[in-house]
Amino acid sequence: LRFKSEETRLYLGRILLDENNLEQAIRVFAGISATTENEAEYHRSAGILLLKYNQIRPARNHLRAALSVYKDNPDFRFNLGIAEAGSGNLIESLNHFRACVRMKPTDAVAHFQLGNALQATGKGHDAVIHYRKSLQIRPGWMFPANNLAWLLSTHPDSELRNGEEAIKLITPIIKADGGKNHTTLSTLAAALAETGDFKGAIETTTRALHYAQSVGANDAGLRAALSNYRNGKAFRGK
């Protein structure tokens, strides 16, 4: 396909996406065809485009097809890690994020995603290392701070838990987000419970429930945690 301008390409691509004609949209956006000479580039471009539009499994399939050519590209490995994680392939995503971090050791986002993959595969101790590294590179970033504080508050291993540190991590995050984020409030409540402040944990979880319900979020986990705190029990993850 030939276009007089990139605006024309963009317009047609959006129409094709709206019609769910993804393969044609990919060809339009990528500006290439899937010939033998550029097949890997086609699959790479297609995969990135599909990820952008949250078409996770098709994106994964395209990116997998280009892996042999782009295996030493850290951004490619990161994108494939995202696609594998979104498809439920946790071990594969872990391997790609590890590769990305090896190639880009100062990438805060890569360390954060590696931490998530480690946490999801039951490797909490290793996840803590990479959440800390992410925060070292990008201080004050909400997502690794919240996830690190959650692990420090709820991990089954008492040697890993540190409620006081978790409170110090999450408190400035809550101040920055206005105190209306049910996720960070839930983390603070878990940290308070870990230190034995169940009254504070109950009050904070009650606030978190209010804000979760105001945005239609699933509040089952908050209700379970609240029941624990009312019974004088800290919340424990798996």
N, C-alpha and C positions, 0 to 999 in steps of 0.2 A: 504494500500500500504506500502511496505517495501523498504527501500533504503540502499545501502551500505555506502553512505556518504551524508552529507548535500549538497555537491556540485551537486550530482545527483538529489536530491530533487529540488534544485534551478533551475537547467537546465530544468527539465521537467516542473516545474511550469511556467517558462518563455515561453516555447513552448506553453503550454495550454493558457496562457494569450494572446500570439500573435494570436492564433487561436480563440480568444474570447470565449474560453471554461472556463468561470469564475468559475462555481461551482466545476469542477474538479481541477482547479488551487487552489481554496480555500482549498480543502481537502489536496492537496499536500503541500502547504505552511504551513497550520495550523498543519498538522501532526496528525490530529484527525478525527474521523468520527462522524456524527451527531447521536449518540446513545442517548437513554433516559438519561443515567447517565451523559453525558457531553454535553448535548444539548446547555446549556447557554454558555459554554466556546467555543463551535463550532461557535455559532452565534457571540460572541464577536470577536473571531479571524477572522472570515470571514468579519465582518463589518470593522475592522481595515485594513485588507488587501485591501478591495474594496475602502476604502477611499484613501489609498496610491496610487491607480491607478485611482483615480478620477471617480470611479463608484458610484456616490453619492446616487442615489435612492436605488439601491440594498444594499448599505452599511447601509443606514438608516433602511431599513426593517430588516436586520440582527441584528443591534444594538437594535432596538426596541424590538426584540424577547428576548433579554438578559437583558432588563432593570430591571425586577423584582429582578434579582439576583445581579446585579451590581449597583443598584441605589445609594449605599453609596460609590462608587468608584469615586473620583473626575476626574481622567483621562478618565474614561468611560463616565461620564456625559459631559466632554469637547468634546470628539469625537462625541457623539450623537448630541451635540449642533451644531457642524460643519456640520454634515450630515443634520440636520433639516434646518439649515440656507441655505445650498446649494440646498435643495429641495423646498425652498420658504416658509417654515413653521416658520415664524418669532417668533410667540408667544412661540411655543415649544422650539425653540433654546434659546430664552431669559430665559425660566425657567431652562434649563439645565446649561446655563452659570452662572445663579444666584447660583444654587446648587454647581457648581464647585468652585466659589469664596468663598462661605460659608465654604467649606471644605479646600480650599487652598488660604487663604486670602493674601498670599505674592507671588502669581503667576502673574507676569506681563502680560503674554500672555492671561491668563483667564480674567483679568480685561480689557484688550484691546478688546477681543472678546465680552465681556459683553457690553462694551461701544458701539461697532458696532451694537449689537442687539438692544440696547436702542435707538440709533440714528435712526435705520431703522424702529422702531416702534413709532417714533415721540416723544421720551422721551429725548430730547436734554439736558435738565438740568441734568438729572441723568447720561447721557452719559459723560458729562464733568467731573463729579466726578470720574468715573472709568478710563477715559483717564489720568486724573491727577495722579490717584493712580498708574497706569501702569508706568508712567514716573517717579514717585517717587521711584518705585522699580528698574526701569531700565532707568536711565537718558540718554537722547540723542537718544532714540530709534525713528527712523524715523516715523513709522506708527502711533502710538498714538499721536506723536507731530504734524504730518500733520493733522490728523483728529480733534484734539483739536483746532488747529489754524483755520481750516476751520469753525468749529462751532462758534468760537469766532468772526469770520469775517462775517458770513452769516446768523446766526440764526435770525428768525423774531422778537424775543424778545430783545428789546434794552437793557434790564437789564442784559442780558447774554453776549451781544457783547462787545468785547474789542479789537479793531484793533491794538492798540499799543502792547498789550501782544502777539497777534497773530504774529506780525512781529518779535518780540523777539524770539518766539518759532521756527518759520520756517526758519529764516535767517541762523542760524548755520547748519541746516539740508541741506539747499541748498548749502552751502559752502562745506559740507562733500560729497555731491553727485556730485560735479563738475558743478552744475548749468545747467544741461542738462535734468533734469527730469521734464517732462511737468506737472505732477501732483503737485509736490511741487511748481513749478513756478506759477501754477494756484492759489494755496492757497495764495502765497505771493501777487499776484495781487489782490485777493479778500480782503486781509488785508489792502493793500495800498488804495484801493477804500473806505474801511470802514473808514479810517482816512482822506479821502478827497483828497488823492493824485491820481487823475485820470490820470494824465500824466504818472506817474510811473506804474499805473495799466495797461494802454494801452501798454506801452513798454514791460512790463513783460509778458502780455498775448500774445503779438506778438511773443516773444521768445518761449513761451510755445507752440504756434501753430506750429512754425517751427520744434520743437523737436517732437511734436506729429505726425506731418506728416512724419517725417523722419523714424518713426517706424511703420507707418500705423495705428496709434491709431485713434479712433473716436474723431473728433474734434468739434462736434456739440455744446457741452456744452461750449467750449472755445469761439466759434464764438458768441454764445448768450451772454456770459459774456462781450466779447469785445464790442458788440453793446451797452450794458448797460453803460459801462465805457465811451464810446464816447459820450453818451447822459448825462453824469454826474450823473449816477445812480449806486449805489453800488449793488452788487449781493445779492439776498436774497433766502435762501433755504425755504423749506416747514416746 
